């Protein structure tokens, strides 16, 4: 099979498309023919070597965690998926492998593809959609009527966080560049702020949840803008985030980190949101597998509006 690979850490130029042996599913696994995959900042960090502490030392390494495709072989013990099912999901393991013609996935890390979405829209959804859902519902424990500030609302996770927050019954304020204000309003934001014009954390408002998707605001800054029982949620693994979490384990407001898990039930929930029209995956750009370097470069630019998708099969 053809797959996106890299043989050493470095810039986008280390990426290539090469041949690997066709995989086969083990117990609790499904072999899928991948129609589309999507990239995330995690892919860029892994390729740069910034996640080497969590990855194996072996090369070549594969690319991609989000995928959508068709089940073509079923491993022992799998009863919830049949050959021919259209599926989507996120590979939890650090080795990835979604940017390939074939991928072996765990049955509890995938679900039926949203019926109303194409393979590219479905592939754009799992990591970002589950991050947003788990951050707001599980980490922040958001309830209807609460106020949430989404910092960095126009990117991959942000484009899911805004509509999911509205589905959960929250009042949503977003921060973005001026160029993305209209996009944030289209996502459902009740108020869209240009970060160059106003510092949302310093204008006197108070929020129940501050979801720092972009990862450039510290808890020390956010604390003054949180209500007494509020929660600051970050998506980035950094020392200051862990220090803030440790200091607020038993106090409020509190700092927390969302670590996304690929769960069949959450994927099914998100598929339901898409099928009933309340959530629309936003795609920034679509790239051929042979253009994997350009696709990762787009993600690394931090200017993508929505998700960067890789087309695997026509």
N, C-alpha and C positions, 0 to 999 in steps of 0.2 A: 504494500500500500504506500501511497505518497503521504508525507507528513511534514509539517513545519518543524525544524530542528535548529539547535545551535550546539557547537562543539566547544565553546569557551565563553566566558563572560565578556561582555563588552557592549558596544553600540549596536544599532540596528543592522550594521553591515555583517554581524556574525550570524545572522539568520539565513537559513537556506531551506529549500525543499528537497527532501531525499526519500529514499526507499527504505521501508522497514518491513519485517515479516508481518503477515496478517495475524492479528491476535485472536484468541478464542476465549469464550467466557468460562469462568469457574463457577463454583457454588454461589448462588445469590447474585449472579451477574448476568448482564445482557450485552450482546454484541450489536452495535448499531452502525448503520451506514450513515455517516454524518452528512447532512445537507448544508448546514451552515453552522458557524461557530462565532463567538464574539470575544473581543479582547477586553482586558481590564488593567488598571494600574498594577495589579499583582503580576501580570505577565512582564511588564517593563522592569519592575523591581527584581524579579527572578533573573531575567536576562542580564541585568547590570551586576548581579552578584550580591545584592543587598539582602536577599533571603537565603543565602547559602547556609546559614546556621540551621535552617529547617529542611534543606534539600539534601539529597544524596550527593556523594562526591562524583558519581559516574556521569559521563557524557557518552553520546549526545543526549540532550534534554529536549523533551517535546514542549509544545506551546499550546496554550488555551485550556480554559476550564468550562466555559459556557458552550452548550451545543444544542442542536435540534436535529432529529433524524428519524430513521426507521429501524425497528428491531428486526434483525435478520437471523439471529441465533439466540437461543435461550439456554442458560446454564442450569445445572441441577438445583432443585429447591425453589425455583421461581414459579409462582402460580398467578401473579397479578399482571403479568405482561405476556402477550402472545406475539408470535412471529407476524410481522406486518404492521404492528401498532406504530402510530406516529407519536414520538416521545420528545420530551425536552428535559434538560436538567443541568446540573453543575457537578463536575468532578471534584470531590472533596480533597483527594490526595494531592500532595504537593507536586507529584510528577506530571499532572495535567494530561494533555494529549488530545484535546478537543479539535485542534486544527489538523485534522487528518481524515483520510477517506473512511477509516474504520476506527471505532473506539469501544473499549470494554468499560461498562459503567455498572455501578452497584444499583440494584433494583430499588433500594430505598432512597436513592439520590436522584431519582427521575420520576416523572409523572406523565400522563397523557398531555400531548401538546394542546394548547388552546385551540378549539375548533375554528374560531374566527380569525386566527393569526396564521400567516405564512411561516415557513421554516426560518426565514431571516428574522422576523419579528419575535418569534419564539426564542431563538438563540440569543437575542439581545436582552433577555429578561432574567434568567435565573440568579446570577450572583448579585446584580444590582437590586433586583426586585426583592429578593430574600433579605438582603442587607437592610433595605429600607423598612420592610415589614418587621423584622426582628428587632431593629433598633427602636422603633416607635412603640410597637405592641409589647415586646418582651423586656427590653432593657429599660426603656423610659416608663413603661407601664402607662402609656397615654390613655386617657379616657375622654369620651365626648365632652366638648365644651372647653377643653384645655387649649392654651395658646402655645404654638410652636414656632420657633425661628429656625429656618433651614439655611445654613450658610454654605453657598456654593450649589445653588439649586438647578443650574442648567446642564450639569454634566450627567454622567451615567447614573449614579445612585440618586442624585438630586431629582432627576426627571421622573424617578419612581417615588421618591419620598413625598413630593408635593401631592400627587393624586392619592397616594395611599393614606397620607395624613387626612385628606378630605374624606376619604371613605371611612376612616376611623372617627370622624366627627370633630376634627380639630380646626381651630382658626389658624391659618398659615400665613406667616410673613417670610419672604425670601430675600436673600441678598445675592446680587450678581453684578456683572458689568452692565453698563447702560445698553449695550447691544443685545443683551439677553432678557431685558425687562419684559418685553412683549411675550417671549417664550414662556417665562415664569407665570405670567398672567394666564396664558393659554393652558398651562398645566393645572390651573385652579387656584393659584395663590390669591388670598384675600388682599394682600398688600405686597408689592414688589419694590424693593429698595435698591438703588444704585450705590454700591459700596464706596465709590469714589466721591459721592455727594454727601452721604450720611453714614456715620458709624452707628449701626443699630444697637451696639452694646452700650453706647454712651448717651443715648438721647432720652433716657428716663423710662423706657418701657420695661415691663417685666413679663417674662415668659415662664411657662411650666416646663417646657423642654427647649433646649438649644441643641440642635443636631448639626454638628460641625462636620459636614460632608467633605469640604475642601481641606480641612485639617490645618488651617492657618490661624485659628483663634485658640488661645489657651484657656483652661478653666479659670485661672486667676483673673482673666479679663471678663469671662462670661459670668462669673459668680454674681457680680453686682447687678446683672440683668436678669437673674433668675428669681422666681418667687421662692419663699422660704422652703417649700418642699420640692423644689424643682430639680431637674436632672440635665446635666450636660453630657451628651453622647458624642464620642469621637470615633472616627473610622481608621485612625492612623496609629501604628505601633511606634510610639516614641517614649523616651524616658520621662518627659514632663507629664504625659498622660498617666503612666503607671504611678508616678509620684502623687498626682492628684487623686487617683483612685484610692491609694493607700491612706491618704490623709482624710478621705471622706467615707471610709467604710461604714462608720457608725454615726455619721452626722449628715445634715442636710443644709443647703443644697449639696448634691453629690455629683461626682464625676464617674463616668462609666465608659467602657470600650465595647463596641459591638464587634464580635467575631462571628462572621456568618457561617451557618451550617446548612448544608443541602439536605432538605427534608421533603419527603414525598408529600406530606400533608400540606406544607407551606406552598410547594409548587402547585398543588391542586387548588389551594385557596386563591393564589395569584391568577391561575388560569381562569378561575371563575370570574374574577374581577375583569379580566380582559374580555371574556365572552359576553358579559352583561354590559360592556361598553363603558365601564367606569375607569378603566386603565388602558392606555394606548402606549405601547412601547415606542420610544423615540430613537430613530436611527440617524446617526450623524453621517455615516458613509459606509459603502460596501466595497470590499476589495477582493480580488481573486487570491487564491492560495499562493500563487507565485509572487504576489505583491505583499507578502507578509511583512517585509521590512517597512514598507510605506505605511501599512496599517498600524504597526507598533509605534512608528514615528508620530502618527496622528494622536494616538493615545498619550504618548509621552509629552506632547505639546501642551496638554491640559486645556486645550481650546475646543475640544469636541463638544458638540451640542447633542447629547444623547450618546448612544452606543456605537462603537466601531465594529462592524460585522465583516467576517471573512466567508466568502462564498466557496463552498467545497464541492458540491454537486449541483448540476444545473436542474 
